[in-house]
Every structure is written in C-alpha cells, then in structure tokens.
Amino acid sequence: MKNSPDEGISQVKVHFFLILTTIFWGGSFVFNKIGFREVPPVAFLAIRFTVATIIMACICIPRLRMFSMDTLKRGFLVGLALAATNFTFVMGLSGTSATRAGFLNNLFVLLIPLICFLLWRERVGGGSLTGILLALGGIWQLAQGGAGGFSRGDLVSTICALFIAIHIITVSRILKDEDVYLVSLVQFATVMIFGWVLVLAFPPPDFSIGLAGSGALAYCAIFPTVICFTLQNTWQRHTNPTQAGLIYTLDPVWSMIGGYLVLGERMNLREWFGCLLIFSAVLVPLCIRLYRERGLNQASFNNGK
C-alpha cells in the first residue's frame, strides 16, 4: 500500500470506487438480516462463501499457473482471521439490529492501533485515545438504550470489530507480492470449509431457501465478498490509509439507512446518541491524522522550494 495517492490516478475515481465498496458492505447487513429469516446464520455463512469461492475460482482460472504453496499458506492464515471475522459477524448481527451492528463493527479502526501497540509497541496517539473514550461512552449509551440494553448480539458485534482489526493487520503483515485474486480464493475457501465444519458439528434446524433467501445469498456472495475484495485491493493502494479510513466510516451510515428503510428498524434517543458517539470515536482520530499528514506534506513542500 502506498502512503500517498498515485500521480496520474484520478482521486475522484479512486474515492468513487471505495465509496461504492462501503455501500456494498453496508448493504450486507441488511441482506444478511433478510437471509437469516430463512437460513440459520452459520449455514448462511457457509453457503455464501461456497458461492463466492466458486465465482472466484472461475475468475482465477487464467491465474492458476501462478498458484504456489506459499500462496496457499499465506492465504490460509489470513483466511482463518477472515473466518473468525465472518463467524462473529453473522452471530452478532443475528442478535442485534443492522444499525447497531454496523456502528459496533466499525470500532475496528480504533482497535488496530491498540493491537499494534500491544504486539509491537507502536505509539498510540492522543487522537486514538480520545476515540477510545468516545467509543466507551457510545457503548455505555447503547447499553442504557433499547429494550434489551447491550445484548449478546451487541457484544459479539464488538468482538467482530476485534477480528476485523486482526484480519487487516494480518493482511498487511503476512501478504507480500501474492496475486490478490489467488489469495482471495484461498481466503474464501478457508471460510467456506470453516463454515461447513461448524454446520456439520452443530447441525442447524431444517430450513428451506426461498426467493428472499436466495436473493440475499446471491447479493452477499457477489457484492460484499467478491466485488468488494476486488475493488478494495485494486483502488485502496492509490490513496493513503487515512483517507481510505475516512471513506470506510461510511459503512455504518449505509447499514443504518438500509436498516431504517428496508428492515423498519427504529432507535430511541439514547441509542442514536450512542451510535453518534461511536461514529465520532472513529471519525475524530482519522480527521486528526489527516490534518497532521496534510501539515507534514505542506511543510515538506515548503522546504522543497
């Protein structure tokens, strides 16, 4: 990943495709909830990634000659983190609203610097610490609001944010120059196997997939999985991490809009305030970081005159 936008690449185009990625991700909260009405969450996960694996395998046919054991090993390790992420995602989402899950999942932005500090003693800035305090306040407000307070689904959605952070860190630390399509194929296959092992170990109740369930599975397999991974890997490298992070804060906004319009979700004042605090917890550190980066770039430009 590059630290600054590439010259010659339109930033409008880059931002458009990254925003489109957040729309697809936000939509996955709504379509998962719709799919859960017919398919149990873990079975939904297994089927979703089976379809995604088949699609990615077809895309990767011309690239299979470049497949190596190193790609398999690295993709499998990253795939384990992705499996944990998606398992906690479906289990959390099945026990809370799409709106609350979207905001809680987005806490991964704050957890990344904390994990890096614990493992590699990388400095945690004041902006991140401010964000953590705001996030704790937001979680407290969510716990006080709503009929069930801070539910088990909310807790699992918060744990999901931890695994999202671990997956992102794992990608940056383990993957090097591997083909992104082949690595994605291995990741999807790992999640697929993980899902079917859980289905066989803990058989869900009998279910049948109707039109709504099929549509939800198709959407989740294609858009937030195959297409989003491709768009992210293609375009994120043409902007800096802070700008990408700011764009990704749109995820819960789309899940909130979808939850309101499609699922009929409603929140009380405390829940709204809690979500606002969590959104601010993610946005404030990113804005501070962007401001500092622009200051450093301006200083470098002035010194170069």
PETA-V169783 format. One record per residue. N is the residue number from 0. RES is the residue in one letter. PHI is phi in whole degrees, -180 to 180 (* if undefined). Layout:
n=N res=RES phi=PHI
n=N res=RES phi=PHI
This chain:
n=0 res=M phi=*
n=1 res=K phi=-92
n=2 res=N phi=-86
n=3 res=S phi=-141
n=4 res=P phi=-59
n=5 res=D phi=-74
n=6 res=E phi=-71
n=7 res=G phi=91
n=8 res=I phi=-102
n=9 res=S phi=-65
n=10 res=Q phi=-68
n=11 res=V phi=-62
n=12 res=K phi=-66
n=13 res=V phi=-60
n=14 res=H phi=-67
n=15 res=F phi=-60
n=16 res=F phi=-71
n=17 res=L phi=-71
n=18 res=I phi=-66
n=19 res=L phi=-59
n=20 res=T phi=-60
n=21 res=T phi=-66
n=22 res=I phi=-64
n=23 res=F phi=-64
n=24 res=W phi=-62
n=25 res=G phi=-61
n=26 res=G phi=-66
n=27 res=S phi=-64
n=28 res=F phi=-63
n=29 res=V phi=-69
n=30 res=F phi=-72
n=31 res=N phi=-63
n=32 res=K phi=-61
n=33 res=I phi=-65
n=34 res=G phi=-65
n=35 res=F phi=-65
n=36 res=R phi=-68
n=37 res=E phi=-116
n=38 res=V phi=-121
n=39 res=P phi=-57
n=40 res=P phi=-52
n=41 res=V phi=-68
n=42 res=A phi=-64
n=43 res=F phi=-60
n=44 res=L phi=-60
n=45 res=A phi=-63
n=46 res=I phi=-67
n=47 res=R phi=-55
n=48 res=F phi=-80
n=49 res=T phi=-67
n=50 res=V phi=-63
n=51 res=A phi=-63
n=52 res=T phi=-65
n=53 res=I phi=-63
n=54 res=I phi=-62
n=55 res=M phi=-66
n=56 res=A phi=-62
n=57 res=C phi=-65
n=58 res=I phi=-64
n=59 res=C phi=-86
n=60 res=I phi=-52
n=61 res=P phi=-68
n=62 res=R phi=-101
n=63 res=L phi=-62
n=64 res=R phi=-66
n=65 res=M phi=-92
n=66 res=F phi=-70
n=67 res=S phi=-138
n=68 res=M phi=-64
n=69 res=D phi=-65
n=70 res=T phi=-62
n=71 res=L phi=-63
n=72 res=K phi=-65
n=73 res=R phi=-66
n=74 res=G phi=-64
n=75 res=F phi=-67
n=76 res=L phi=-62
n=77 res=V phi=-68
n=78 res=G phi=-65
n=79 res=L phi=-62
n=80 res=A phi=-65
n=81 res=L phi=-67
n=82 res=A phi=-64
n=83 res=A phi=-63
n=84 res=T phi=-61
n=85 res=N phi=-75
n=86 res=F phi=-66
n=87 res=T phi=-68
n=88 res=F phi=-63
n=89 res=V phi=-70
n=90 res=M phi=-70
n=91 res=G phi=-69
n=92 res=L phi=-64
n=93 res=S phi=-70
n=94 res=G phi=-113
n=95 res=T phi=-151
n=96 res=S phi=-82
n=97 res=A phi=-62
n=98 res=T phi=-65
n=99 res=R phi=-66
n=100 res=A phi=-62
n=101 res=G phi=-61
n=102 res=F phi=-70
n=103 res=L phi=-69
n=104 res=N phi=-60
n=105 res=N phi=-72
n=106 res=L phi=-67
n=107 res=F phi=-57
n=108 res=V phi=-61
n=109 res=L phi=-80
n=110 res=L phi=-76
n=111 res=I phi=-58
n=112 res=P phi=-64
n=113 res=L phi=-66
n=114 res=I phi=-64
n=115 res=C phi=-64
n=116 res=F phi=-68
n=117 res=L phi=-67
n=118 res=L phi=-90
n=119 res=W phi=-127
n=120 res=R phi=57
n=121 res=E phi=-74
n=122 res=R phi=-64
n=123 res=V phi=-102
n=124 res=G phi=-75
n=125 res=G phi=-62
n=126 res=G phi=-63
n=127 res=S phi=-66
n=128 res=L phi=-64
n=129 res=T phi=-61
n=130 res=G phi=-62
n=131 res=I phi=-64
n=132 res=L phi=-65
n=133 res=L phi=-64
n=134 res=A phi=-65
n=135 res=L phi=-62
n=136 res=G phi=-64
n=137 res=G phi=-66
n=138 res=I phi=-63
n=139 res=W phi=-63
n=140 res=Q phi=-65
n=141 res=L phi=-64
n=142 res=A phi=-66
n=143 res=Q phi=-85
n=144 res=G phi=-99
n=145 res=G phi=82
n=146 res=A phi=-66
n=147 res=G phi=-104
n=148 res=G phi=64
n=149 res=F phi=-84
n=150 res=S phi=-80
n=151 res=R phi=-63
n=152 res=G phi=-63
n=153 res=D phi=-63
n=154 res=L phi=-63
n=155 res=V phi=-67
n=156 res=S phi=-66
n=157 res=T phi=-68
n=158 res=I phi=-63
n=159 res=C phi=-59
n=160 res=A phi=-59
n=161 res=L phi=-62
n=162 res=F phi=-72
n=163 res=I phi=-61
n=164 res=A phi=-62
n=165 res=I phi=-63
n=166 res=H phi=-64
n=167 res=I phi=-64
n=168 res=I phi=-65
n=169 res=T phi=-62
n=170 res=V phi=-60
n=171 res=S phi=-71
n=172 res=R phi=-91
n=173 res=I phi=-98
n=174 res=L phi=-78
n=175 res=K phi=-120
n=176 res=D phi=-109
n=177 res=E phi=-66
n=178 res=D phi=-65
n=179 res=V phi=-65
n=180 res=Y phi=-71
n=181 res=L phi=-67
n=182 res=V phi=-64
n=183 res=S phi=-63
n=184 res=L phi=-59
n=185 res=V phi=-65
n=186 res=Q phi=-61
n=187 res=F phi=-61
n=188 res=A phi=-65
n=189 res=T phi=-63
n=190 res=V phi=-65
n=191 res=M phi=-59
n=192 res=I phi=-63
n=193 res=F phi=-57
n=194 res=G phi=-65
n=195 res=W phi=-71
n=196 res=V phi=-62
n=197 res=L phi=-66
n=198 res=V phi=-63
n=199 res=L phi=-72
n=200 res=A phi=-74
n=201 res=F phi=-130
n=202 res=P phi=-57
n=203 res=P phi=-77
n=204 res=P phi=-61
n=205 res=D phi=-58
n=206 res=F phi=-147
n=207 res=S phi=-130
n=208 res=I phi=-100
n=209 res=G phi=-96
n=210 res=L phi=-65
n=211 res=A phi=-65
n=212 res=G phi=-65
n=213 res=S phi=-65
n=214 res=G phi=-64
n=215 res=A phi=-65
n=216 res=L phi=-64
n=217 res=A phi=-62
n=218 res=Y phi=-61
n=219 res=C phi=-68
n=220 res=A phi=-75
n=221 res=I phi=-90
n=222 res=F phi=-79
n=223 res=P phi=-78
n=224 res=T phi=-111
n=225 res=V phi=-65
n=226 res=I phi=-69
n=227 res=C phi=-64
n=228 res=F phi=-62
n=229 res=T phi=-68
n=230 res=L phi=-63
n=231 res=Q phi=-62
n=232 res=N phi=-67
n=233 res=T phi=-81
n=234 res=W phi=-105
n=235 res=Q phi=-63
n=236 res=R phi=-68
n=237 res=H phi=-96
n=238 res=T phi=-138
n=239 res=N phi=-87
n=240 res=P phi=-59
n=241 res=T phi=-67
n=242 res=Q phi=-64
n=243 res=A phi=-62
n=244 res=G phi=-61
n=245 res=L phi=-62
n=246 res=I phi=-65
n=247 res=Y phi=-69
n=248 res=T phi=-68
n=249 res=L phi=-74
n=250 res=D phi=-48
n=251 res=P phi=-67
n=252 res=V phi=-65
n=253 res=W phi=-67
n=254 res=S phi=-65
n=255 res=M phi=-67
n=256 res=I phi=-63
n=257 res=G phi=-64
n=258 res=G phi=-62
n=259 res=Y phi=-72
n=260 res=L phi=-80
n=261 res=V phi=-95
n=262 res=L phi=-94
n=263 res=G phi=70
n=264 res=E phi=-75
n=265 res=R phi=-133
n=266 res=M phi=-126
n=267 res=N phi=-86
n=268 res=L phi=-62
n=269 res=R phi=-66
n=270 res=E phi=-65
n=271 res=W phi=-61
n=272 res=F phi=-64
n=273 res=G phi=-62
n=274 res=C phi=-64
n=275 res=L phi=-64
n=276 res=L phi=-65
n=277 res=I phi=-66
n=278 res=F phi=-62
n=279 res=S phi=-66
n=280 res=A phi=-61
n=281 res=V phi=-83
n=282 res=L phi=-73
n=283 res=V phi=-59
n=284 res=P phi=-60
n=285 res=L phi=-67
n=286 res=C phi=-66
n=287 res=I phi=-62
n=288 res=R phi=-65
n=289 res=L phi=-64
n=290 res=Y phi=-61
n=291 res=R phi=-66
n=292 res=E phi=-63
n=293 res=R phi=-66
n=294 res=G phi=-64
n=295 res=L phi=-66
n=296 res=N phi=-65
n=297 res=Q phi=-67
n=298 res=A phi=-64
n=299 res=S phi=-64
n=300 res=F phi=-66
n=301 res=N phi=-65
n=302 res=N phi=-69
n=303 res=G phi=-82
n=304 res=K phi=-72
